Amino acid sequence: MLLLILFSAVVLLNVIFYLRFSKFTLSSVPAELAKNDFPVSVIICAKNEAENLKENIPLFLEQDYPHFEIILINDASSDETQEVIDAFVESDPRVKKVEIQNNEAFWSNKKYSLTLGIKKAKHSRLLFTDADCKPASNQWIRLMTAPISEEKQLVLGYGAYEKRKGLLNGLIRFETVMTALQYFSHAKAGMPYMGVGRNLAYTSQLFYDTRGFMSHMQILSGDDDLFVNEAATKENTAIVFQTEAFTYSKPKESWGDWLRQKRRHVSTAKFYQTKHQWVLGLYYSSNLLFWVLGILSFILVDWKIPLTLIIFRFTLQYMFIGKGMKLLQEKELLPWIPFFEVFLVSIQLTIFILNSKSKQTRWK
């Protein structure tokens, strides 16, 4: 009986989170494009990204927006990144450059480079993405910066990954969608806690008022999520999730590369505000316990009651998470939600164990 009570409590907790997700997943996509035309600085930090810059920067330069500049930061690259940046600077006056010398004895992280890029920017509205990202449309700048105002100074966007064949690609996209559902939903509920640097906007005033990255400059990751965790409030944060405002990145192609990337990302969560750590920890723990207790209940208790709870939980999961997947253009993943959820919970547990034993020392 105790096992069944515990399993019921876990299912109830899962349902509470799904209802929280509904604050985003039941949202309607704005039908009209914004009419804003204030100047914007797009900031892109690149480390050994020569080929990606050649492919993607022309797409940013083709944005249907009247007043913008692109700040390209060469973070001590050892390939032809600087030469590629110089070529863009010479061919288009909207492109500016910042060259970072190898200064690993001092900061040795991306935040130092981004800080210099922000100081170089002429405009107060800043829009960030990565060198391996491309905009989903020529309306990206307009849509991502439209909510910025005196009150709203931080905008969370969606950074998707390109769709390719294979289990790893499906898992990467599933994890990306689930992360976005959480940070969009919590932001809608008045508790913004993170964003992704692949698609993020904020004002220079907010950056300087928050003292930039100073409180976490020594931490490898977090130029996006730790900054948002510190600077975002219910009042100053907006979300943008129109398909035309997405960015698309090239996904990792090997399990080792992806696990290293996720270890770096997960390592920042312990620096979130305590309330955010509790909420996220509760969500991941409840997912893990659902599968563990569900299997035990199905075996050790009369199977009819556990089966009813499992069906109830999956029904709500498909209703709310499924709607979110459609909003974020990942409906192909819908049939695989249980499979990817088990896979992801297992990998997250593995990453937690690995990170408790060692840590990485470079951002790239």
C-alpha positions, 0 to 999 in steps of 0.5 A: 500500500505504501508503494502505491501511495508513493507512486500516486504522489509522484504521478500527482507531482508530474501532473502539477508540472504538466499543468505548469507547462500549459501556461506556455503550451496553451499560448497562441502564436502572435499573428502579426509581425512587429513594426519596431525599427530601433537599432540593434547590435547582434553579437556573435562569439566565435572560437575556431568557427571559420566554416560556420561563419562563412555559411551563416553570417550572410544569412544574418546580413540578409535580415529584413531590418533597417538598423542593425550591426553585427559584432563578430568576436574572435575568441583566440581562434587557431583556425582562419576565423580572424581572416573570415571576420576581416573579410566580412568587415571589409565587405559590409560596414554593418560588421564590426570585429573584436579580436581576443588574444589568448589570455588563458592565465587570466579569464579563459572563458567566453564571458570575458570575450562577450563582455568586450563585444558588448562594450564594442556595441553601439546600440543599447538593444543586444541580440545574441546567437552563436557562430554555428547558428542560423536564423529561421527567417529574415524576420529574426531580428525584428521578432526577437527584439520587438518586446524590448521596452522600458519594462521588458529588458530581457527576451528569451527565444528558442534555439532549435537543432537541425533535424537529421536521422538517428537516435542521437539527433532525436534525443538532442532535439527532445532534450532541447524541446523539454528544456525550452518548455520548462524555461518558457513555462516558468517565465510565463508563470512569473519565475524566469530562470534561464535562457539559451545563448543561441537565441537571447536578447537583452539591453545593455542597461540590464547588463551593466545594472547586473554587473555583467558576468562578474558574479560568475565570471570564473565559471566555465559556462553560464553566459546565458543561463546564469546571467538570466538566472541573476537578471531576470524577473517577472516584470522584465522578461518576455518570451518569443516563440514564433517559428520565424524567430527560431535559430537553428544549430548544427547538432553534435554528431557523436555521443561523446561530444554531446555528453561533454556539451551537456556536462558543461551545461548541467554544471551551471545549475548548482549556481542557480537561485535556490528556489530554481534548484529546488523546482528543477530538482523536483521535476527531474526527481519526479520523472526518475521516480515515476519510472522506478516506482511505476515498474515496482508498483506494476509488479508488486501491486494489483496491476490495475491501479498502477496501470490507471495511474500510468495511463492518466499521466501519459494522457496529460503528458501528451496533451500538454507536452505534445502541444508544446512540441507542435509549437516548437516544430517537433511534432515528429517526436511525439510518438517517442516521448516515453522512450526519450524520457527514459533515455534522458533521465538515465543520461542526466543521472549519469551526467550528475555522477560524472560531474560530481567526480570531475569538471571541465576547464574550457568553454570550447 
